[in-house]
Amino acid sequence: MLMRLRSWLFTGAPASAGPPLPLRVQRELEREQFRAELLVTAVQLLLVVLLATLYASTPAGFSPDAPIEAVPLGLVFFALLALVRLYTAWTGQLSRPVLAVGVIAEMVVLLFVIWATHLQYEQPPQFSLKSTQFVYVFILIGLRSLRFEPAWVVVSGLTAAIGWSLLVAFAVQHAPDNPITWDYVTSLRSIQIHLGGEFDKILAVVVVTGILALAIGRARHLLERAVAQQRAVADLSLFFDDSVARRITGSEADVTAGQGEQRDAAILFLDMRGFTDAAMRLTPTELIALLGEYQRLTVPLIKRHGGSIDKFMGDGILASFGAVAPDPQYAARALRAVDAILVAVDQWRAARLQAGQVAPDVGGGLATGPVVFGIIGDDTRLEYTVIGDAVNLAAKLEKHNKAEKTRAITTRIAYELALSQGYVGGKELREARPVNGVAAPLDLAVLGDRR
């Protein structure tokens, strides 16, 4: 029972709620807690400045010979506590025991200010219980909810409830004459104590604390789920394209094989020229490093122009434009991506050749047309992919570069579609070219000549 209570107080979920959060998710939550503590401290310091300004700008309602000025003293202590907590948080020294001491101390300072009111105004002790500063108790409790840990709301609320009970006991014990009345009107018009009213205050503190703790417990659980899902999207993005990862995690229905959508899209197939020769000359480590350089060069350019990576196939890359999500400029974006890739690969090759390293070229084939973007596989292994004649044609065009002595080609239809969508750039056209695996000759547009 104690373990379940401790788990709920600090995480918002019982110990049996499920497996522990992954370490990276816990670290993300710790960063959120750090930012929350900075926010709490900033709000408290702003309150100190505001209250100090109001106190200084209003006429004093007490004797100049008063033995104490409770408010200025309390504001100084409160500011010091906030600054110490800020320092410990910033330097990574804000452990739970240190935070607990700080939460208790700030409430004790407030209750001290309320208690000292009767000294400042030279009145009997029960005068302190009439202080309107009691409302700041709820502000301090509420501020503790910003950390998304029920424990600190409970600590703050219990400190307030116990502290107010002690103030009532002190006032009753040290009053010069009978301080208690059960007449409600008399209690409002005098400094006599209505025990029922004081009980109501304590009850209000306890109930508000309980409600806030429950709310924060639920909010903490939702926060953990949100952070875990955010990390899951980031992790999925390492294996899937960003847009595909968002579709998976944001899907309202179960993700199952057979789901698909048909769209007009552009398909780009890239292949590294000379990769086989490089594989014979390089060590496995050098080969993988070369492939990594090539992919780090080309993939960001594809994504920058609105493309999505469908899959990596050794030294090949299959990308789509307008398949994952509709895009009215899919063809134009695809051609701009090819232009950018060819320029970047030229610079990359020049740098590698200058360094005496293997410098493979790139070949590309691009086709447009209706494709189906969807999920294939079985219950144990699923994969998002694009299917259609445009996919097959892009692969054939990439291989046809050798016959045309080009680096990248597309069909005339795709090129003219890109022009109609805003693409700017004159390309060489070649008519009625036979392409292996295609029944009828195709009119082609050359996107890049062989260097």
C-alpha positions as CSV (number, residue, x, y, z in Angstrom):
1,M,0.0,0.0,0.0
2,L,2.8,2.4,0.9
3,M,4.6,1.7,-2.3
4,R,1.4,2.3,-4.4
5,L,0.8,5.6,-2.5
6,R,4.4,6.7,-3.0
7,S,4.3,5.8,-6.7
8,W,1.1,7.8,-7.1
9,L,2.4,10.9,-5.3
10,F,5.4,11.2,-7.4
11,T,4.2,9.8,-10.8
12,G,0.4,10.2,-10.8
13,A,0.0,6.4,-11.3
14,P,0.0,3.4,-9.0
15,A,3.0,1.1,-8.9
16,S,1.1,-1.6,-10.7
17,A,-0.1,0.7,-13.6
18,G,2.4,-0.8,-16.0
19,P,6.0,-1.3,-16.8
20,P,8.4,1.6,-15.9
21,L,8.9,4.3,-18.4
22,P,11.9,4.1,-20.7
23,L,14.9,6.0,-19.4
24,R,14.8,8.5,-22.3
25,V,11.2,9.2,-21.5
26,Q,12.1,9.7,-17.8
27,R,14.8,12.2,-18.9
28,E,12.3,14.1,-21.0
29,L,10.0,14.3,-18.0
30,E,12.8,15.5,-15.8
31,R,13.5,18.3,-18.3
32,E,9.8,19.2,-18.1
33,Q,10.0,19.3,-14.3
34,F,13.1,21.5,-14.5
35,R,11.2,24.0,-16.7
36,A,8.2,23.8,-14.4
37,E,10.3,24.7,-11.4
38,L,11.8,27.7,-13.2
39,L,8.2,28.7,-14.0
40,V,7.1,28.4,-10.4
41,T,10.1,30.4,-9.2
42,A,9.5,33.1,-11.8
43,V,5.8,33.4,-10.8
44,Q,6.7,33.6,-7.1
45,L,9.3,36.3,-7.7
46,L,6.8,38.3,-9.8
47,L,4.4,38.0,-6.9
48,V,7.0,39.3,-4.5
49,V,7.7,42.3,-6.7
50,L,4.0,43.0,-7.2
51,L,3.2,42.8,-3.5
52,A,6.2,44.8,-2.5
53,T,5.1,47.5,-4.9
54,L,1.6,47.5,-3.6
55,Y,2.8,47.6,0.0
56,A,5.1,50.5,-0.6
57,S,2.5,52.5,-2.5
58,T,-0.2,52.3,0.1
59,P,-0.4,54.3,3.4
60,A,0.6,52.4,6.5
61,G,-2.3,51.4,8.6
62,F,-0.3,50.7,11.8
63,S,1.7,52.6,14.3
64,P,5.3,53.7,13.4
65,D,6.3,52.2,16.7
66,A,5.0,48.7,15.8
67,P,7.4,46.0,17.0
68,I,7.5,44.4,13.5
69,E,6.5,44.9,9.9
70,A,5.5,41.4,8.9
71,V,4.9,41.9,5.2
72,P,8.3,43.3,4.2
73,L,10.1,40.7,6.4
74,G,8.0,37.9,4.9
75,L,8.6,39.1,1.3
76,V,12.4,39.2,1.9
77,F,12.4,35.6,3.3
78,F,10.1,34.5,0.4
79,A,12.4,36.0,-2.2
80,L,15.4,34.4,-0.6
81,L,13.7,31.0,-0.7
82,A,12.8,31.4,-4.3
83,L,16.3,32.4,-5.3
84,V,17.9,29.5,-3.4
85,R,15.5,27.1,-5.1
86,L,16.3,28.7,-8.5
87,Y,20.0,28.2,-7.8
88,T,19.7,24.6,-6.8
89,A,17.5,23.8,-9.8
90,W,19.8,25.5,-12.2
91,T,22.9,23.7,-10.8
92,G,21.2,20.3,-10.6
93,Q,21.1,20.2,-6.8
94,L,17.3,20.3,-6.4
95,S,16.8,16.9,-4.9
96,R,13.4,15.8,-3.5
97,P,14.4,16.4,0.1
98,V,15.7,19.9,-0.8
99,L,12.5,20.7,-2.7
100,A,10.4,19.3,0.2
101,V,12.1,21.7,2.6
102,G,11.6,24.6,0.2
103,V,7.8,23.8,-0.2
104,I,7.3,23.6,3.6
105,A,9.5,26.7,4.2
106,E,7.6,28.9,1.8
107,M,4.2,28.0,3.4
108,V,5.7,28.5,6.9
109,V,6.9,32.0,5.8
110,L,3.4,32.9,4.7
111,L,1.8,31.6,7.9
112,F,4.5,33.5,9.9
113,V,3.5,36.7,8.2
114,I,-0.2,36.0,9.0
115,W,0.7,35.2,12.6
116,A,2.8,38.4,13.0
117,T,0.0,40.6,11.8
118,H,-1.3,40.9,15.4
119,L,2.1,42.1,16.5
120,Q,2.3,44.6,13.6
121,Y,-1.1,46.1,14.4
122,E,-0.6,45.6,18.2
123,Q,-3.8,43.5,18.6
124,P,-4.6,40.2,20.5
125,P,-3.4,37.0,18.8
126,Q,-6.8,36.1,17.4
127,F,-6.6,39.2,15.2
128,S,-4.2,37.2,12.9
129,L,-7.0,34.8,12.0
130,K,-8.9,37.7,10.4
131,S,-6.1,38.4,8.0
132,T,-7.1,38.5,4.3
133,Q,-3.6,37.1,3.5
134,F,-5.1,33.7,4.1
135,V,-6.1,33.6,0.4
136,Y,-2.4,33.4,-0.5
137,V,-2.4,29.9,1.0
138,F,-4.3,28.7,-2.1
139,I,-2.0,30.5,-4.4
140,L,1.1,28.7,-3.0
141,I,-0.8,25.3,-3.2
142,G,-1.8,26.0,-6.8
143,L,1.7,26.9,-7.8
144,R,2.9,23.5,-6.7
145,S,0.6,21.9,-9.3
146,L,2.8,23.3,-12.1
147,R,5.4,20.5,-11.4
148,F,2.9,17.7,-12.3
149,E,3.7,15.8,-9.1
150,P,0.9,15.4,-6.6
151,A,3.3,15.0,-3.8
152,W,4.2,18.7,-3.7
153,V,0.6,19.8,-3.7
154,V,0.0,17.5,-0.8
155,V,3.0,18.7,1.1
156,S,2.1,22.3,0.6
157,G,-1.6,21.7,1.5
158,L,-0.8,19.7,4.6
159,T,1.7,22.3,5.8
160,A,-1.0,24.9,5.4
161,A,-3.7,22.9,7.2
162,I,-1.4,22.0,10.1
163,G,0.0,25.5,10.3
164,W,-3.4,27.1,10.4
165,S,-4.5,24.7,13.1
166,L,-1.5,25.8,15.2
167,L,-2.4,29.4,14.6
168,V,-5.9,28.8,15.9
169,A,-4.6,26.9,18.9
170,F,-2.1,29.7,19.7
171,A,-4.8,32.4,19.4
172,V,-7.1,30.5,21.7
173,Q,-4.4,29.8,24.3
174,H,-2.9,33.3,24.4
175,A,-6.0,35.4,24.1
176,P,-6.3,37.9,27.0
177,D,-10.0,36.9,27.7
178,N,-12.5,34.5,26.3
179,P,-11.8,34.5,22.5
180,I,-14.4,32.0,21.3
181,T,-17.9,32.8,20.1
182,W,-20.5,30.7,18.4
183,D,-22.4,33.7,17.2
184,Y,-21.6,34.1,13.5
185,V,-22.4,37.8,13.3
186,T,-20.3,38.5,16.4
187,S,-17.3,36.7,14.9
188,L,-17.5,38.8,11.8
189,R,-17.9,42.1,13.6
190,S,-15.2,41.4,16.2
191,I,-11.9,39.6,16.7
192,Q,-13.5,36.7,18.5
193,I,-13.0,33.3,17.0
194,H,-15.7,31.2,15.5
195,L,-14.3,27.6,15.6
196,G,-16.7,26.5,12.9
197,G,-15.4,29.2,10.6
198,E,-11.8,28.2,11.3
199,F,-12.7,24.6,10.7
200,D,-14.2,25.6,7.3
201,K,-10.9,27.2,6.3
202,I,-8.9,24.1,7.2
203,L,-11.5,21.9,5.5
204,A,-11.3,24.1,2.4
205,V,-7.5,23.8,2.3
206,V,-7.7,20.0,2.6
207,V,-10.4,19.6,0.0
208,V,-8.6,21.9,-2.5
209,T,-5.4,20.1,-1.9
210,G,-7.1,16.7,-2.5
211,I,-8.8,17.9,-5.7
212,L,-5.6,19.4,-7.1
213,A,-3.6,16.3,-6.2
214,L,-6.1,14.1,-8.0
215,A,-6.2,16.4,-11.0
216,I,-2.4,16.6,-11.1
217,G,-2.2,12.8,-10.8
218,R,-4.3,12.4,-13.9
219,A,-2.5,15.2,-15.7
220,R,0.8,13.6,-14.9
221,H,-0.4,10.3,-16.4
222,L,-1.5,12.1,-19.5
223,L,1.8,13.9,-19.7
224,E,3.7,10.7,-19.5
225,R,1.6,9.2,-22.3
226,A,2.1,12.3,-24.4
227,V,5.9,12.4,-23.9
228,A,6.1,8.6,-24.5
229,Q,4.1,9.0,-27.7
230,Q,6.3,12.0,-28.8
231,R,9.4,9.8,-28.2
232,A,7.7,7.0,-30.1
233,V,7.1,9.2,-33.1
234,A,10.8,10.3,-33.0
235,D,11.9,6.7,-32.8
236,L,9.6,5.6,-35.6
237,S,11.0,8.4,-37.7
238,L,14.3,6.6,-37.6
239,F,12.7,3.6,-39.4
240,F,9.9,5.4,-41.3
241,D,9.5,8.6,-43.1
242,D,8.4,11.4,-40.8
243,S,5.0,11.8,-42.5
244,V,4.5,8.0,-42.3
245,A,5.4,7.9,-38.6
246,R,2.8,10.6,-37.9
247,R,0.2,8.6,-39.8
248,I,0.9,5.5,-37.7
249,T,0.8,7.3,-34.3
250,G,-2.1,9.5,-35.3
251,S,-4.3,6.8,-36.8
252,E,-7.7,6.7,-35.2
253,A,-8.3,3.1,-36.5
254,D,-6.1,0.0,-35.9
255,V,-3.2,-0.2,-38.4
256,T,-3.8,-3.4,-40.4
257,A,-2.6,-4.8,-43.8
258,G,-4.9,-4.0,-46.7
259,Q,-5.4,-0.3,-45.9
260,G,-4.6,1.9,-48.9
261,E,-5.3,5.2,-50.7
262,Q,-4.9,6.0,-54.4
263,R,-3.3,9.3,-55.4
264,D,-1.6,10.9,-58.3
265,A,2.1,11.1,-57.3
266,A,5.7,11.2,-58.6
267,I,8.0,8.3,-57.9
268,L,11.8,8.8,-57.8
269,F,14.2,5.9,-57.9
270,L,17.8,6.7,-57.1
271,D,20.8,4.4,-57.4
272,M,24.5,4.9,-56.8
273,R,26.5,4.4,-59.9
274,G,29.8,2.5,-59.4
275,F,28.7,1.1,-56.0
276,T,29.6,-2.5,-57.0
277,D,33.1,-1.5,-58.0
278,A,33.4,0.5,-54.7
279,A,32.3,-2.5,-52.7
280,M,35.2,-4.5,-54.2
281,R,37.8,-1.9,-53.3
282,L,36.6,-0.8,-49.8
283,T,36.5,-2.5,-46.5
284,P,33.0,-3.2,-45.1
285,T,33.4,-0.3,-42.7
286,E,34.4,2.1,-45.4
287,L,31.6,0.9,-47.7
288,I,28.9,1.5,-45.0
289,A,30.5,4.9,-44.3
290,L,30.3,5.8,-48.0
291,L,26.7,4.7,-48.2
292,G,25.9,6.8,-45.1
293,E,27.5,9.9,-46.6
294,Y,25.5,9.4,-49.8
295,Q,22.2,9.0,-47.9
296,R,22.8,11.9,-45.5
297,L,23.4,14.0,-48.7
298,T,20.3,13.0,-50.7
299,V,17.6,12.2,-48.1
300,P,17.4,15.7,-46.6
301,L,17.1,17.2,-50.2
302,I,14.2,14.8,-50.9
303,K,12.5,15.8,-47.7
304,R,13.2,19.5,-48.2
305,H,11.2,19.3,-51.5
306,G,8.3,17.6,-50.0
307,G,9.3,14.0,-50.7
308,S,8.9,10.9,-48.5
309,I,11.3,8.0,-48.3
310,D,9.5,4.8,-49.0
311,K,12.5,2.5,-48.5
312,F,16.2,2.0,-48.7
313,M,17.3,-0.8,-51.0
314,G,21.1,-1.2,-50.5
315,D,22.5,1.7,-52.5
316,G,19.1,2.5,-53.9
317,I,16.4,4.9,-52.6
318,L,12.7,4.8,-53.4
319,A,11.0,8.2,-52.7
320,S,7.5,9.5,-53.4
321,F,6.0,12.9,-53.8
322,G,2.3,13.4,-53.2
323,A,1.7,9.7,-52.2
324,V,1.7,10.0,-48.4
325,A,-0.4,13.2,-48.5
326,P,-2.0,14.9,-51.5
327,D,0.2,17.6,-53.1
328,P,-0.9,19.7,-56.0
329,Q,2.7,20.4,-57.0
330,Y,4.1,16.8,-56.6
331,A,5.7,16.6,-60.1
332,A,7.3,20.1,-59.8
333,R,8.7,19.3,-56.4
334,A,10.1,16.0,-57.6
335,L,12.0,17.6,-60.5
336,R,13.3,20.3,-58.2
337,A,14.5,17.6,-55.9
338,V,16.4,15.8,-58.7
339,D,18.0,19.1,-59.8
340,A,19.2,19.7,-56.2
341,I,20.5,16.2,-55.8
342,L,22.5,16.3,-59.0
343,V,24.2,19.6,-57.9
344,A,24.9,18.3,-54.4
345,V,26.3,15.0,-55.7
346,D,28.6,16.8,-58.1
347,Q,30.0,18.8,-55.2
348,W,30.3,15.7,-53.0
349,R,32.1,13.8,-55.7
350,A,34.5,16.6,-56.4
351,A,35.4,16.8,-52.7
352,R,36.0,13.0,-52.5
353,L,38.1,12.9,-55.7
354,Q,40.2,15.8,-54.4
355,A,40.8,13.7,-51.2
356,G,41.7,10.7,-53.3
357,Q,38.6,8.7,-52.3
358,V,36.1,6.7,-54.3
359,A,33.5,9.0,-55.7
360,P,30.4,7.1,-57.2
361,D,27.9,9.0,-59.2
362,V,24.1,8.8,-58.9
363,G,21.5,7.7,-61.4
364,G,17.8,8.6,-61.2
365,G,14.5,7.6,-62.8
366,L,11.3,9.6,-62.2
367,A,7.7,8.8,-63.2
368,T,4.3,10.1,-62.4
369,G,0.9,8.6,-62.3
370,P,-1.7,7.0,-60.0
371,V,-0.3,4.9,-57.2
372,V,-1.7,3.2,-54.2
373,F,-0.1,4.2,-50.9
374,G,-0.9,1.7,-48.2
375,I,0.0,-1.1,-45.8
376,I,1.1,-4.6,-46.9
377,G,2.3,-7.6,-44.8
378,D,0.7,-9.9,-42.3
379,D,-0.2,-9.7,-38.6
380,T,3.4,-9.9,-37.5
381,R,5.1,-7.6,-40.0
382,L,3.6,-4.6,-41.7
383,E,5.1,-2.1,-44.1
384,Y,3.9,1.2,-45.7
385,T,4.7,1.3,-49.4
386,V,3.7,2.6,-52.8
387,I,2.4,0.3,-55.5
388,G,1.6,1.1,-59.1
389,D,2.8,1.3,-62.7
390,A,4.6,4.6,-61.9
391,V,6.8,2.8,-59.3
392,N,7.8,0.1,-61.8
393,L,8.4,2.7,-64.6
394,A,10.7,4.8,-62.3
395,A,12.8,1.7,-61.6
396,K,13.0,0.9,-65.4
397,L,13.9,4.5,-66.3
398,E,16.7,4.5,-63.7
399,K,18.2,1.5,-65.4
400,H,17.6,3.0,-68.8
401,N,20.1,5.9,-68.0
402,K,22.9,3.6,-69.2
403,A,21.4,3.3,-72.6
404,E,20.7,7.0,-72.9
405,K,24.1,7.9,-71.4
406,T,22.4,10.1,-68.9
407,R,22.3,10.5,-65.1
408,A,18.6,11.1,-64.6
409,I,15.6,10.9,-66.8
410,T,11.8,11.1,-66.7
411,T,8.9,10.9,-69.2
412,R,7.9,13.8,-71.3
413,I,4.4,13.6,-69.7
414,A,5.9,14.0,-66.2
415,Y,8.1,16.9,-67.3
416,E,5.2,18.8,-68.9
417,L,3.1,18.1,-65.8
418,A,5.9,19.6,-63.7
419,L,6.0,22.7,-65.9
420,S,2.3,23.1,-65.5
421,Q,2.7,23.0,-61.7
422,G,5.3,25.8,-61.7
423,Y,8.6,24.0,-62.4
424,V,11.1,26.2,-64.3
425,G,13.9,24.7,-66.3
426,G,14.5,23.7,-69.9
427,K,15.3,20.0,-70.4
428,E,16.4,18.1,-73.5
429,L,13.6,16.0,-75.0
430,R,14.1,12.7,-76.7
431,E,11.3,11.2,-78.7
432,A,10.2,7.6,-79.1
433,R,12.9,5.9,-77.0
434,P,12.6,2.2,-76.5
435,V,12.8,1.3,-72.7
436,N,13.5,-2.2,-71.7
437,G,10.3,-3.8,-70.1
438,V,8.0,-1.1,-71.6
439,A,5.8,-2.2,-74.5
440,A,5.7,1.1,-76.4
441,P,8.5,3.7,-77.0
442,L,8.5,6.7,-74.6
443,D,9.2,10.3,-75.1
444,L,11.8,11.2,-72.4
445,A,13.1,14.3,-70.8
446,V,16.8,14.3,-69.7
447,L,17.2,15.7,-66.1
448,G,20.9,15.3,-66.0
449,D,23.6,14.3,-68.6
450,R,26.4,11.9,-67.7
451,R,29.6,13.7,-66.6
